[in-house]
Amino acid sequence: MNKEREKYQPSSELGWIDFSENDRNKVLKVLEMLKPSGTVDELGVGVVRDSLSDAMFPGITTIMTRAKYYFIVPRILCSYLSDKRIHSKINMRQYLREEENEIIHSLAKEYDYNEDHRIIGINIATYNKDLPKRRWKELVRKPSSIYWNGMRSFGIYKGQMPLSVFLDNFNVNSIEHERGYDTPEGETGDDRDAHINAALPFKLPEYSKNWKDHLGLDLSPDEASFLQHKIIDNHTNTLLAELLKNKKYCLEFLDADSFQELCNKPFIEKLPEHISSVIYLARDFWQIMGGAHIRYNLLIQEKKGVGDELKREFTAIWENWAKEMRSFQWDSFDQSKLWEITSAHNRRVKPKTFKFINRWIDSVKSGIFDEKSLDELVIRQESDNKGNRSKLKAGNDDKYDEWIGLTTMSFRFGNARLIFSDIIKGLNDAGL
C-alpha cells in the first residue's frame, strides 16, 4: 500500500449546528427517510430487541460486515503504538483516520469495486476512484468506530476506554496503566498472540509486518481460530459461543435464511436451556409486539392513507395475527425474563415504553383484542416516542402509501451469519 500521506479534506460532514426545534425535526425526518424501509423504530421497542440481540450475539452489531475488520483496526493502532518515530509527526487519531481511508480504497481496488464483498465504504471508494486524493469524499463512520465495542467485548482490545477517549488520552509510555487493564506480572502473551508485546493494549495472533500488502477480507486459519477462541472465552454462555463449539450447529445456523427460520431449526432444542430460552423469547417478543405495528399501520391508513387498498391488506394481516395469537403458548413466555435481560445488558428503557410494552402484552394475553383500547395504547406510545415527529399527530398533512416502521426483528441474525461464515471458512481452510 502506498505510504505517502497526501493531505485532503472531506467534502462534506453532517453535524448539529444551532438549529431551532422545527429545523432539527425537519433534518431528523429527512434522515429517517434515508433509512431502509421497515427499519425505523416508530414505537420505541427497539431497545428490548437490542437487549435480546446482546444476549444472543454479543460483540456484533447491525452495521458490521466482515470478520476481518476485528483484525484490521487493532493492527493499524499497533503499528502506530510500536513505532515511536512517527509519534512526533502525527497523532494517533489522524494516523488511524488516514490509514483507514487508505485501506478502504485498497480493499475496494483489490475486489474490483464489487459491492458483494461487503467492504465498508465501498460506495465512497467507487465515487473516489477516478478523483485526485484532495477531492476524495470521506466515510464518516469508519471500521474503527463500528468494530471497537466488538473488539472490547471479545477481549481483542484489553481495556475499557471508548474509542474517542483512547485516541485522545492513550499514553504510549504507560500503556499498562490504562484503567481497566493492568499487565499481569510476568505476562508475555500466549499461543494466540505470541508476537504482540504484552504491554500493548491489544491481543492478536501473529502477523507479518507487511500485513497491508495484498490485504484481503478472508480470515487466515490462525485468525479464524483466534476469533473462535476469543468469542468462546469471553462469552461462554451465549448462542454465539455455543455455535462455535459445535461445527454441526454452526453449519445449521448458516443454513438458515432468517431469524425465524433459525428458531425452527431442530438443533435449537438441543442447546442448553438458558440459551434456547432466549432465542424463543426473542421470537415470541416480536410475534406479540408485531401486532402493535400492524395496528399502527392501520391507524396510519385510516388517518393518512391515500386509498383503501392498503387498509384492506393490513386488516387481513391483523386478522391473521389475532387468529395466531389466540393459540399462542403463554405458559412458555417469561415476561419477567424479558426485563431481566434488558437490565443485565444495561439498556435503558423509557418508563413510558416499559409501561406500553407491558400493557400491550397484558391486553393481548387477555384474549379480548379490544381494538379501540389497543389503538389508544399505540397512539399514546407513538406520540411519547416521536414527539413532534409523530405521524399520527394532528396537523401532520403527510400521506403514506406503504408500510411504516418495523416489519420484523432479525436480532442481528444477518450480521452474525456474515461473521460466522468468515470464521467457518477460515477454519475449513485449516482443516479444523
C-alpha positions as CSV (number, residue, x, y, z in Angstrom):
1,M,0.0,0.0,0.0
2,N,1.3,3.5,-0.8
3,K,2.7,5.0,2.4
4,E,2.7,8.6,1.2
5,R,0.2,10.7,3.0
6,E,-1.5,13.3,0.9
7,K,-3.5,15.8,2.9
8,Y,-7.1,16.2,2.0
9,Q,-10.3,17.5,3.4
10,P,-13.6,15.6,3.4
11,S,-16.0,17.2,1.1
12,S,-18.9,17.0,3.5
13,E,-19.8,16.3,7.1
14,L,-23.1,16.1,8.9
15,G,-23.4,17.6,12.4
16,W,-25.8,19.6,14.6
17,I,-25.4,23.4,14.4
18,D,-27.7,25.7,16.3
19,F,-30.9,24.5,14.8
20,S,-34.3,25.5,16.0
21,E,-36.5,22.7,17.2
22,N,-38.5,22.9,14.0
23,D,-35.4,22.8,11.8
24,R,-34.0,19.9,13.8
25,N,-37.2,17.9,13.3
26,K,-37.0,18.5,9.6
27,V,-33.5,17.1,9.5
28,L,-34.5,14.1,11.6
29,K,-37.4,13.5,9.2
30,V,-35.0,13.5,6.2
31,L,-32.6,11.1,8.0
32,E,-35.5,8.7,8.7
33,M,-36.4,8.8,5.0
34,L,-32.9,7.7,4.2
35,K,-33.1,4.6,6.3
36,P,-34.2,1.4,4.6
37,S,-37.9,0.7,4.6
38,G,-39.0,-1.3,7.6
39,T,-36.2,-0.3,9.9
40,V,-37.4,2.9,11.6
41,D,-38.5,2.2,15.2
42,E,-41.7,4.3,15.4
43,L,-42.9,2.7,18.6
44,G,-39.6,2.7,20.5
45,V,-39.5,-1.1,21.3
46,G,-36.1,-1.5,19.6
47,V,-34.3,-1.2,23.0
48,V,-35.7,-4.5,24.0
49,R,-34.8,-6.0,20.7
50,D,-31.2,-4.8,21.2
51,S,-31.0,-6.4,24.7
52,L,-32.1,-9.7,23.3
53,S,-29.6,-9.3,20.5
54,D,-26.9,-8.6,23.0
55,A,-27.8,-11.8,24.9
56,M,-27.5,-13.9,21.7
57,F,-24.9,-12.2,19.6
58,P,-22.6,-10.1,21.8
59,G,-19.9,-8.1,20.1
60,I,-21.9,-8.0,16.8
61,T,-23.9,-5.0,15.6
62,T,-26.2,-4.4,12.7
63,I,-23.7,-2.4,10.7
64,M,-20.9,-4.9,10.8
65,T,-20.0,-6.8,7.6
66,R,-16.8,-8.9,7.6
67,A,-14.8,-10.5,10.5
68,K,-11.5,-9.3,9.1
69,Y,-12.1,-5.8,10.5
70,Y,-11.7,-7.2,14.0
71,F,-8.0,-7.5,13.0
72,I,-7.5,-4.6,10.6
73,V,-8.4,-1.9,13.2
74,P,-6.1,-3.1,16.1
75,R,-3.2,-3.8,13.6
76,I,-3.4,-0.2,12.5
77,L,-3.2,1.0,16.1
78,C,-0.4,-1.5,17.0
79,S,1.6,-0.1,14.1
80,Y,1.3,3.3,15.5
81,L,2.0,2.4,19.1
82,S,5.0,0.2,18.2
83,D,6.8,2.9,16.1
84,K,7.7,5.9,18.3
85,R,9.5,7.6,15.4
86,I,6.1,8.7,14.0
87,H,4.6,10.0,17.2
88,S,6.1,13.5,16.8
89,K,4.9,13.7,13.2
90,I,1.3,12.6,13.6
91,N,-1.1,11.9,16.4
92,M,-2.9,8.6,16.8
93,R,-6.3,9.9,15.8
94,Q,-5.1,11.3,12.5
95,Y,-2.9,8.2,11.8
96,L,-5.9,5.9,12.2
97,R,-8.1,8.2,10.0
98,E,-5.5,8.2,7.2
99,E,-4.8,4.5,7.4
100,E,-8.5,3.6,7.4
101,N,-9.1,5.8,4.3
102,E,-6.2,4.1,2.5
103,I,-7.4,0.7,3.4
104,I,-11.0,1.4,2.3
105,H,-9.6,2.3,-1.2
106,S,-7.1,-0.5,-1.2
107,L,-9.7,-3.2,-0.4
108,A,-12.1,-1.7,-3.0
109,K,-9.4,-1.9,-5.7
110,E,-8.4,-5.4,-4.6
111,Y,-12.0,-6.6,-5.2
112,D,-12.6,-4.5,-8.3
113,Y,-15.1,-2.3,-6.5
114,N,-17.6,-5.1,-6.2
115,E,-20.2,-4.5,-3.6
116,D,-20.8,-8.2,-3.0
117,H,-17.7,-8.4,-0.8
118,R,-19.3,-6.1,1.9
119,I,-16.3,-3.7,2.0
120,I,-17.1,-0.9,4.4
121,G,-17.0,2.4,2.4
122,I,-17.3,0.7,-1.0
123,N,-19.6,3.4,-2.4
124,I,-17.2,6.2,-1.2
125,A,-14.3,4.3,-2.8
126,T,-16.1,3.8,-6.1
127,Y,-17.0,7.5,-6.2
128,N,-13.4,8.5,-5.4
129,K,-11.6,6.1,-7.7
130,D,-11.0,8.5,-10.6
131,L,-10.6,11.6,-8.5
132,P,-7.3,13.1,-7.1
133,K,-7.0,12.4,-3.4
134,R,-7.6,16.1,-2.5
135,R,-11.1,15.8,-3.8
136,W,-12.0,12.4,-2.2
137,K,-15.1,12.2,-0.2
138,E,-14.5,10.6,3.2
139,L,-16.5,7.9,5.0
140,V,-17.8,9.4,8.3
141,R,-18.3,6.1,10.2
142,K,-15.2,4.1,9.7
143,P,-14.5,0.4,10.7
144,S,-12.8,1.6,13.9
145,S,-16.0,3.1,15.3
146,I,-18.1,0.2,14.1
147,Y,-15.9,-2.6,15.5
148,W,-14.4,-1.0,18.6
149,N,-17.0,-2.2,21.1
150,G,-16.9,-5.7,19.5
151,M,-13.1,-5.7,19.9
152,R,-13.6,-4.8,23.5
153,S,-16.3,-7.4,24.0
154,F,-14.2,-10.2,22.6
155,G,-11.1,-9.2,24.5
156,I,-9.1,-8.2,21.4
157,Y,-8.9,-4.7,23.0
158,K,-7.9,-5.3,26.6
159,G,-9.0,-2.1,28.1
160,Q,-12.3,-0.3,28.7
161,M,-11.9,3.1,27.1
162,P,-14.3,4.2,24.4
163,L,-12.5,4.8,21.1
164,S,-12.6,8.6,21.2
165,V,-11.1,8.6,24.7
166,F,-8.5,6.0,23.8
167,L,-7.4,8.1,20.8
168,D,-7.2,11.3,22.7
169,N,-5.8,10.2,26.0
170,F,-3.8,6.9,25.5
171,N,-0.3,7.3,26.7
172,V,2.1,5.1,24.8
173,N,4.7,5.4,27.5
174,S,2.4,4.0,30.2
175,I,0.2,1.5,28.3
176,E,-0.1,-0.8,31.2
177,H,-1.8,1.8,33.4
178,E,-4.9,2.2,31.4
179,R,-8.0,1.9,33.6
180,G,-9.5,-1.5,33.2
181,Y,-6.2,-3.2,32.2
182,D,-3.2,-4.0,34.3
183,T,-0.5,-6.1,32.9
184,P,-0.2,-9.2,35.0
185,E,3.2,-9.8,36.4
186,G,5.2,-12.0,34.0
187,E,2.7,-11.8,31.2
188,T,4.3,-12.4,27.8
189,G,1.3,-13.3,25.7
190,D,0.0,-16.8,24.8
191,D,0.0,-19.0,21.8
192,R,-2.7,-17.0,20.1
193,D,-1.0,-13.6,20.4
194,A,2.6,-14.8,20.5
195,H,4.4,-11.9,18.8
196,I,2.4,-9.0,20.2
197,N,4.2,-7.2,23.1
198,A,2.2,-7.9,26.2
199,A,2.3,-4.2,27.1
200,L,0.3,-3.3,24.1
201,P,-3.5,-3.0,24.7
202,F,-4.5,-5.5,22.0
203,K,-4.4,-9.3,21.8
204,L,-3.8,-10.5,18.3
205,P,-2.5,-13.6,16.6
206,E,0.9,-13.4,14.9
207,Y,1.0,-11.4,11.7
208,S,3.5,-10.1,9.2
209,K,4.8,-6.5,9.5
210,N,3.8,-6.2,5.8
211,W,0.2,-7.2,6.5
212,K,-1.2,-4.4,4.4
213,D,0.4,-5.7,1.2
214,H,-2.3,-7.5,-0.8
215,L,-4.7,-7.2,2.1
216,G,-7.9,-9.2,1.6
217,L,-11.1,-9.9,3.6
218,D,-10.8,-13.7,4.1
219,L,-9.6,-14.8,7.5
220,S,-6.5,-16.9,7.7
221,P,-6.8,-20.2,9.6
222,D,-4.9,-18.6,12.5
223,E,-7.2,-15.6,12.6
224,A,-10.3,-17.7,12.4
225,S,-9.1,-20.0,15.2
226,F,-8.1,-16.9,17.3
227,L,-11.5,-15.3,16.9
228,Q,-13.3,-18.5,17.6
229,H,-11.5,-18.9,20.9
230,K,-11.8,-15.2,21.9
231,I,-15.6,-15.4,21.5
232,I,-15.8,-18.7,23.4
233,D,-13.6,-17.5,26.2
234,N,-15.4,-14.1,26.7
235,H,-19.0,-15.2,26.0
236,T,-19.2,-18.8,27.1
237,N,-22.9,-18.9,27.9
238,T,-24.3,-17.4,24.7
239,L,-25.6,-18.7,21.4
240,L,-22.6,-17.1,19.8
241,A,-20.1,-19.3,21.7
242,E,-22.3,-22.4,21.7
243,L,-22.4,-22.4,17.9
244,L,-18.6,-22.1,17.6
245,K,-18.1,-25.0,20.0
246,N,-20.1,-27.3,17.6
247,K,-19.4,-27.3,13.9
248,K,-22.6,-29.1,13.1
249,Y,-24.7,-26.5,14.9
250,C,-22.8,-23.7,13.2
251,L,-23.4,-25.1,9.7
252,E,-27.1,-25.5,10.5
253,F,-27.1,-21.8,11.7
254,L,-25.5,-20.8,8.4
255,D,-28.2,-22.8,6.5
256,A,-31.0,-20.6,8.0
257,D,-32.0,-17.6,5.9
258,S,-33.7,-15.6,8.7
259,F,-34.0,-15.5,12.4
260,Q,-37.5,-17.1,12.2
261,E,-36.1,-19.9,10.2
262,L,-33.3,-20.3,12.8
263,C,-35.9,-20.7,15.5
264,N,-37.4,-23.6,13.7
265,K,-34.1,-25.5,13.4
266,P,-34.2,-28.8,15.4
267,F,-30.8,-28.1,16.9
268,I,-32.1,-25.1,18.9
269,E,-34.0,-27.5,21.2
270,K,-30.7,-29.3,21.9
271,L,-28.9,-26.2,23.1
272,P,-28.6,-25.5,26.9
273,E,-32.0,-24.3,28.2
274,H,-30.6,-20.9,29.2
275,I,-29.6,-20.3,25.6
276,S,-32.6,-21.8,23.8
277,S,-35.0,-19.9,26.1
278,V,-33.5,-16.5,25.0
279,I,-33.9,-17.5,21.3
280,Y,-37.6,-18.4,21.8
281,L,-38.2,-15.4,24.0
282,A,-36.9,-13.1,21.2
283,R,-39.1,-14.9,18.6
284,D,-42.1,-14.6,20.9
285,F,-41.5,-10.9,21.7
286,W,-41.7,-9.9,18.1
287,Q,-44.7,-12.1,17.5
288,I,-46.5,-10.3,20.3
289,M,-45.3,-6.8,19.6
290,G,-45.7,-7.2,15.8
291,G,-49.4,-6.8,16.4
292,A,-48.8,-3.3,17.7
293,H,-47.0,-2.4,14.5
294,I,-50.0,-3.8,12.5
295,R,-52.4,-1.6,14.4
296,Y,-50.1,1.4,13.9
297,N,-50.2,0.9,10.2
298,L,-53.9,0.5,10.2
299,L,-54.2,3.8,12.1
300,I,-51.8,5.4,9.5
301,Q,-54.0,4.3,6.7
302,E,-57.2,5.4,8.4
303,K,-55.9,8.9,9.1
304,K,-53.2,9.4,6.5
305,G,-53.7,6.8,3.8
306,V,-54.1,7.5,0.1
307,G,-56.8,4.9,-0.6
308,D,-58.5,1.8,0.8
309,E,-56.3,-0.9,-0.7
310,L,-53.6,-0.9,1.9
311,K,-56.1,-0.6,4.7
312,R,-57.8,-3.8,3.4
313,E,-54.4,-5.5,3.1
314,F,-53.4,-4.5,6.7
315,T,-56.8,-5.5,8.1
316,A,-56.3,-9.0,6.7
317,I,-52.8,-9.1,8.2
318,W,-54.3,-8.0,11.6
319,E,-57.0,-10.7,11.5
320,N,-54.4,-13.4,10.7
321,W,-52.2,-12.2,13.6
322,A,-55.1,-12.1,16.0
323,K,-56.0,-15.7,15.0
324,E,-52.5,-16.9,15.6
325,M,-52.3,-15.2,19.0
326,R,-55.4,-17.0,20.2
327,S,-53.4,-20.2,20.2
328,F,-50.2,-18.6,21.5
329,Q,-48.4,-20.6,24.2
330,W,-48.4,-18.1,27.0
331,D,-47.1,-20.6,29.5
332,S,-43.7,-20.6,27.8
333,F,-43.4,-16.8,27.6
334,D,-41.5,-15.4,30.5
335,Q,-42.3,-11.7,30.7
336,S,-40.1,-11.1,33.7
337,K,-37.1,-12.6,32.0
338,L,-37.6,-10.1,29.2
339,W,-36.9,-7.2,31.6
340,E,-34.1,-9.2,33.4
341,I,-32.2,-9.4,30.1
342,T,-32.8,-5.8,29.3
343,S,-31.4,-4.8,32.7
344,A,-28.5,-7.2,32.5
345,H,-27.3,-5.6,29.3
346,N,-27.6,-2.1,30.6
347,R,-30.2,-1.0,28.2
348,R,-32.3,1.9,29.4
349,V,-36.0,1.6,28.7
350,K,-38.0,4.7,28.9
351,P,-40.7,4.4,31.6
352,K,-43.5,5.1,29.1
353,T,-42.1,2.4,26.8
354,F,-41.8,0.0,29.6
355,K,-45.5,0.7,30.5
356,F,-46.6,0.4,26.9
357,I,-45.0,-2.9,26.3
358,N,-46.3,-4.4,29.5
359,R,-49.8,-3.1,28.8
360,W,-49.8,-4.4,25.2
361,I,-48.7,-7.8,26.3
362,D,-51.3,-8.0,29.1
363,S,-54.0,-6.8,26.8
364,V,-53.2,-9.4,24.1
365,K,-52.8,-12.1,26.7
366,S,-56.3,-11.4,27.9
367,G,-57.6,-12.7,24.5
368,I,-60.1,-9.9,24.2
369,F,-58.4,-7.9,21.4
370,D,-60.3,-4.7,22.1
371,E,-59.1,-2.7,19.0
372,K,-60.1,0.6,20.4
373,S,-58.1,0.1,23.6
374,L,-55.2,-1.3,21.7
375,D,-55.2,1.6,19.3
376,E,-55.2,4.1,22.2
377,L,-52.0,2.4,23.5
378,V,-50.4,2.7,20.1
379,I,-51.4,6.3,19.6
380,R,-50.1,7.3,23.0
381,Q,-46.8,5.4,22.6
382,E,-46.1,6.8,19.1
383,S,-46.7,10.3,20.5
384,D,-44.4,9.7,23.5
385,N,-41.7,8.2,21.4
386,K,-41.7,10.5,18.4
387,G,-42.9,13.8,19.9
388,N,-43.4,16.5,17.3
389,R,-42.3,14.0,14.6
390,S,-45.4,11.8,15.3
391,K,-47.0,10.7,12.1
392,L,-50.4,10.4,13.7
393,K,-50.4,13.9,15.3
394,A,-53.0,16.5,14.3
395,G,-51.5,18.9,11.8
396,N,-49.3,16.4,10.0
397,D,-50.6,16.5,6.5
398,D,-48.3,13.9,5.0
399,K,-49.9,10.9,3.2
400,Y,-48.5,7.4,3.3
401,D,-48.8,4.7,0.7
402,E,-46.6,2.0,2.2
403,W,-45.9,0.1,5.5
404,I,-44.4,2.4,8.1
405,G,-41.9,1.3,10.8
406,L,-40.6,-2.2,11.7
407,T,-41.5,-5.1,9.5
408,T,-39.7,-7.7,11.5
409,M,-37.0,-8.1,14.2
410,S,-33.9,-10.1,13.0
411,F,-31.9,-9.7,16.2
412,R,-28.6,-9.2,14.2
413,F,-29.0,-12.6,12.7
414,G,-27.9,-11.5,9.3
415,N,-24.7,-9.8,10.6
416,A,-23.9,-12.7,12.8
417,R,-24.3,-15.0,9.8
418,L,-21.7,-13.0,7.9
419,I,-19.2,-13.1,10.7
420,F,-19.8,-16.8,11.3
421,S,-19.4,-17.5,7.6
422,D,-15.9,-15.9,7.6
423,I,-14.9,-17.8,10.7
424,I,-16.1,-21.2,9.4
425,K,-14.4,-20.6,6.0
426,G,-11.1,-19.8,7.8
427,L,-11.4,-22.9,10.0
428,N,-12.2,-25.1,7.0
429,D,-9.2,-23.8,5.2
430,A,-7.1,-25.1,8.1
431,G,-9.0,-28.4,8.1
432,L,-10.4,-27.8,11.6
